[in-house]
Amino acid sequence: MAHHDRNPDRTLVLLHGAPLTPEIWSETVDFLGGRPLVTPDCTDVPNSRDAQTILAERVAAEVDGDLDLVGHSFGGQIAIDLALTHPDRVRTLTLLCTRDTPFAAFGPVATQIRAGSGPSIVGSLARWFTPDELIADGPAVRAAREQLSSADPEHWAAALAAIATYDRWSRAGSLTMPVTLVAAGKDGVSTPEVMGDLARRIRGAVFDLHAEWSHMSAFTEPESLARLIDQATDRDP
């Protein structure tokens, strides 16, 4: 876990997606100052349909005090579970390109990855970034490519299998802390429709749609992403 110690009273927690690593946040962290910040390592995904809950409890045990949670994709589901199980500690919740309902299509993909015939790096990047972002080949694209190339297939498969059955539809509406949902118009999994439905079920939730973004476009604009996180976590609990 990478630590960026500042004020010990409230900790910003950035949770990465699968099969990425905490390093995907490194550029964004450079623009986030004046607060304690941690980027937990959630790459060791248990082979369980409750993987998100198990990882949420690991994070809760590793980080003390009050939390501002930010989660992207699979990390967003970890953040949801942590907020549901420890609502007294979570001051704000920010969800980037994630969903609280099952995405069954990932089940067969998990099986393919375990069999050694999963999606290619090129294909994965094409789903995560826009064509212009891929042509530019900036730091976020290069980091994602490198992390995909070194990803553990068992842990990646475990994450996809857990996403395939993840269902908090009946519980998400109980969240009472300020929640901000950031959706990408070109995301084929955490679609604007799915995230908009989640926002409508959470009292007072803010829905922020970026029509031009794909699943990981936010990471190509780290200063803007940091500003977005600052705004979301500045909301009064």
C-alpha positions as CSV (number, residue, x, y, z in Angstrom):
1,M,0.0,0.0,0.0
2,A,1.3,3.4,-0.9
3,H,1.0,6.1,1.8
4,H,0.9,9.8,1.4
5,D,0.6,11.0,5.0
6,R,-0.7,14.5,5.7
7,N,-3.7,15.3,8.0
8,P,-4.4,12.2,10.1
9,D,-8.1,13.0,10.7
10,R,-9.6,11.9,7.4
11,T,-8.1,9.6,4.7
12,L,-8.7,9.6,1.0
13,V,-8.8,6.0,-0.3
14,L,-8.4,5.4,-4.0
15,L,-9.4,1.9,-5.1
16,H,-8.3,0.6,-8.5
17,G,-10.1,-1.7,-11.0
18,A,-9.1,-5.1,-12.2
19,P,-6.6,-6.3,-13.3
20,L,-4.9,-3.0,-12.7
21,T,-2.7,-2.0,-9.8
22,P,-2.5,1.0,-7.5
23,E,0.0,2.6,-9.8
24,I,-2.9,3.6,-12.1
25,W,-3.5,6.4,-9.7
26,S,0.0,7.7,-9.6
27,E,-0.4,10.7,-11.9
28,T,-3.7,11.7,-10.2
29,V,-2.1,11.5,-6.8
30,D,0.4,14.2,-7.9
31,F,-2.5,16.7,-8.0
32,L,-4.1,15.7,-4.7
33,G,-2.6,17.5,-1.8
34,G,-3.3,18.6,1.7
35,R,-4.7,15.3,3.0
36,P,-3.7,11.8,4.0
37,L,-4.1,9.5,1.0
38,V,-3.7,5.7,0.5
39,T,-3.9,3.6,-2.6
40,P,-4.6,0.0,-1.4
41,D,-3.4,-2.9,-3.4
42,C,-6.5,-5.0,-4.4
43,T,-4.7,-7.2,-6.9
44,D,-4.9,-10.3,-4.8
45,V,-8.5,-11.1,-5.6
46,P,-10.0,-14.1,-3.7
47,N,-11.8,-16.7,-5.8
48,S,-15.2,-16.0,-4.2
49,R,-18.5,-14.5,-5.3
50,D,-18.0,-12.3,-2.2
51,A,-14.6,-11.0,-3.4
52,Q,-15.6,-7.4,-3.2
53,T,-16.8,-7.7,0.4
54,I,-13.6,-9.6,1.4
55,L,-11.4,-6.9,-0.1
56,A,-13.5,-4.2,1.5
57,E,-12.9,-5.7,4.9
58,R,-9.1,-5.8,4.2
59,V,-9.1,-2.1,3.3
60,A,-11.2,-1.3,6.4
61,A,-8.7,-3.1,8.6
62,E,-5.7,-1.5,7.0
63,V,-6.8,2.1,7.0
64,D,-7.8,3.8,10.3
65,G,-10.3,6.6,11.0
66,D,-12.8,8.4,8.7
67,L,-12.6,7.7,5.0
68,D,-13.3,9.5,1.7
69,L,-13.7,6.5,-0.7
70,V,-13.1,6.7,-4.4
71,G,-13.4,3.6,-6.5
72,H,-13.1,2.9,-10.2
73,S,-14.7,-0.2,-11.8
74,F,-14.1,-3.3,-9.7
75,G,-12.7,-0.9,-7.1
76,G,-16.0,1.0,-7.1
77,Q,-17.8,-2.2,-6.0
78,I,-15.2,-2.7,-3.2
79,A,-16.0,0.9,-2.2
80,I,-19.8,0.3,-2.2
81,D,-19.3,-2.7,0.0
82,L,-17.1,-0.9,2.4
83,A,-19.6,2.0,2.6
84,L,-22.4,-0.5,3.2
85,T,-20.6,-2.4,6.0
86,H,-18.9,0.6,7.6
87,P,-21.2,3.6,7.0
88,D,-20.1,5.2,10.3
89,R,-16.6,5.6,8.9
90,V,-17.3,6.6,5.3
91,R,-17.6,10.4,5.0
92,T,-18.1,10.5,1.2
93,L,-18.3,7.9,-1.6
94,T,-17.2,8.6,-5.2
95,L,-17.9,5.9,-7.9
96,L,-16.2,6.0,-11.3
97,C,-17.5,3.8,-14.0
98,T,-18.9,1.0,-11.9
99,R,-22.2,-0.7,-11.3
100,D,-24.1,-2.3,-8.4
101,T,-25.9,-4.9,-10.5
102,P,-24.5,-8.1,-12.2
103,F,-22.8,-8.1,-15.5
104,A,-23.3,-11.7,-16.5
105,A,-21.2,-11.5,-19.7
106,F,-18.0,-11.5,-17.6
107,G,-18.7,-15.0,-16.3
108,P,-17.7,-16.7,-19.6
109,V,-14.8,-14.2,-20.0
110,A,-13.4,-15.3,-16.6
111,T,-13.6,-19.0,-17.7
112,Q,-11.7,-18.1,-20.9
113,I,-9.0,-16.3,-19.0
114,R,-8.5,-19.3,-16.7
115,A,-8.2,-21.5,-19.9
116,G,-5.6,-19.2,-21.3
117,S,-7.7,-17.7,-24.1
118,G,-9.0,-14.5,-22.5
119,P,-9.2,-11.0,-24.1
120,S,-6.1,-9.6,-25.8
121,I,-4.3,-6.5,-24.4
122,V,-5.2,-4.7,-27.6
123,G,-8.9,-5.6,-27.3
124,S,-9.0,-4.6,-23.6
125,L,-7.4,-1.2,-24.3
126,A,-9.9,-0.6,-27.1
127,R,-12.7,-1.1,-24.7
128,W,-11.2,1.1,-22.0
129,F,-9.9,4.1,-24.0
130,T,-11.2,6.1,-27.0
131,P,-9.4,5.8,-30.4
132,D,-7.9,9.3,-30.0
133,E,-6.5,8.3,-26.5
134,L,-5.0,5.2,-27.9
135,I,-3.3,7.1,-30.7
136,A,-1.9,9.6,-28.3
137,D,-0.5,6.7,-26.2
138,G,-0.2,8.8,-23.0
139,P,0.9,7.7,-19.6
140,A,-2.4,6.2,-18.6
141,V,-2.6,4.1,-21.7
142,R,1.0,2.9,-21.3
143,A,0.4,2.1,-17.6
144,A,-2.8,0.1,-18.4
145,R,-0.9,-1.8,-21.2
146,E,1.9,-2.6,-18.8
147,Q,-0.4,-3.7,-16.0
148,L,-2.4,-5.9,-18.3
149,S,0.7,-7.6,-19.7
150,S,1.8,-8.5,-16.1
151,A,-1.7,-9.3,-14.7
152,D,-2.1,-12.6,-12.8
153,P,-4.8,-14.5,-14.8
154,E,-6.3,-16.2,-11.8
155,H,-6.8,-13.0,-9.9
156,W,-8.2,-11.2,-13.0
157,A,-10.6,-14.1,-13.6
158,A,-11.7,-14.1,-10.0
159,A,-12.5,-10.4,-10.3
160,L,-14.5,-10.8,-13.5
161,A,-16.4,-13.8,-12.0
162,A,-17.3,-11.7,-8.9
163,I,-18.4,-8.8,-11.1
164,A,-20.6,-11.2,-13.1
165,T,-22.7,-11.9,-10.0
166,Y,-22.3,-8.8,-7.9
167,D,-25.7,-7.5,-6.9
168,R,-26.3,-4.7,-4.4
169,W,-29.4,-3.3,-6.1
170,S,-31.6,-3.8,-3.0
171,R,-29.1,-2.3,-0.6
172,A,-27.5,0.6,-2.4
173,G,-30.4,2.9,-1.6
174,S,-29.6,2.7,2.1
175,L,-26.4,4.7,1.6
176,T,-26.7,8.0,3.4
177,M,-23.3,9.6,3.0
178,P,-22.8,12.0,0.1
179,V,-22.4,9.9,-3.1
180,T,-21.0,11.1,-6.4
181,L,-21.3,8.9,-9.5
182,V,-19.1,9.6,-12.5
183,A,-20.2,7.9,-15.7
184,A,-18.6,7.7,-19.2
185,G,-20.8,8.0,-22.2
186,K,-18.8,5.4,-24.1
187,D,-18.5,2.8,-21.4
188,G,-20.1,-0.5,-22.5
189,V,-20.2,-2.1,-19.1
190,S,-20.9,0.6,-16.5
191,T,-23.2,2.4,-18.9
192,P,-24.7,5.8,-18.2
193,E,-28.1,4.1,-18.0
194,V,-26.8,1.7,-15.3
195,M,-25.1,4.4,-13.3
196,G,-28.0,6.8,-13.7
197,D,-30.3,4.2,-12.2
198,L,-28.0,3.7,-9.3
199,A,-27.9,7.5,-8.7
200,R,-31.7,7.7,-8.7
201,R,-31.8,5.0,-6.0
202,I,-29.5,6.9,-3.6
203,R,-31.0,9.9,-1.9
204,G,-29.1,13.1,-2.8
205,A,-26.6,11.4,-5.1
206,V,-24.8,13.5,-7.7
207,F,-24.7,12.1,-11.2
208,D,-21.8,13.4,-13.4
209,L,-21.9,12.2,-17.0
210,H,-18.9,12.7,-19.3
211,A,-20.3,11.8,-22.7
212,E,-16.9,11.8,-24.5
213,W,-15.2,9.4,-22.1
214,S,-14.7,5.7,-22.3
215,H,-14.1,3.4,-19.3
216,M,-10.7,4.7,-18.3
217,S,-10.6,8.1,-20.0
218,A,-10.6,9.8,-16.6
219,F,-7.1,8.6,-16.0
220,T,-5.9,10.4,-19.2
221,E,-6.7,13.7,-17.6
222,P,-5.2,13.3,-14.1
223,E,-5.5,17.0,-13.1
224,S,-9.2,17.1,-14.1
225,L,-9.7,13.8,-12.3
226,A,-8.1,15.1,-9.1
227,R,-10.3,18.2,-9.3
228,L,-13.3,16.0,-9.7
229,I,-12.3,14.0,-6.6
230,D,-11.6,17.2,-4.6
231,Q,-15.1,18.5,-5.4
232,A,-16.8,15.2,-4.6
233,T,-15.0,14.7,-1.3
234,D,-15.7,18.3,-0.3
235,R,-19.4,17.6,0.0
236,D,-20.7,17.9,3.5
237,P,-21.3,14.5,5.2
